[in-house]
Amino acid sequence: MEIDQCLLESLPLGQRQRLVKRMRCEQIKAYYEREKAFQKQEGFLKRLKHAKNPKVHFNLADMIQDAIIHHNDKEE
């Protein structure tokens, strides 16, 4: 909501205060809506990042078999 400064100054004090308070409430509401949208977008991007780098786990038997194949089974 935009109000011309001359018009705002011409209003009585009570009306001016109510109008300014309403404008400020609208600003705060718009700010929180933008923040909520930003947080939702940020959460979506984090989920996409996780999907690209999945964790892989191997069974112990598979790891031992791989070590034997690559001759990494010797104890030092």
Contacts in CASP RR format, 6 or more apart in sequence:
PFRMAT RR
TARGET T0000
AUTHOR 0000-0000-0000
METHOD contacts of the structure
MODEL  1
MEIDQCLLESLPLGQRQRLVKRMRCEQIKAYYEREKAFQKQEGFLKRLKH
AKNPKVHFNLADMIQDAIIHHNDKEE
1 22 0 8 1.000
1 23 0 8 1.000
1 26 0 8 1.000
3 19 0 8 1.000
3 23 0 8 1.000
8 16 0 8 1.000
8 19 0 8 1.000
8 20 0 8 1.000
9 16 0 8 1.000
11 19 0 8 1.000
58 66 0 8 1.000
64 73 0 8 1.000
66 72 0 8 1.000
67 73 0 8 1.000
END
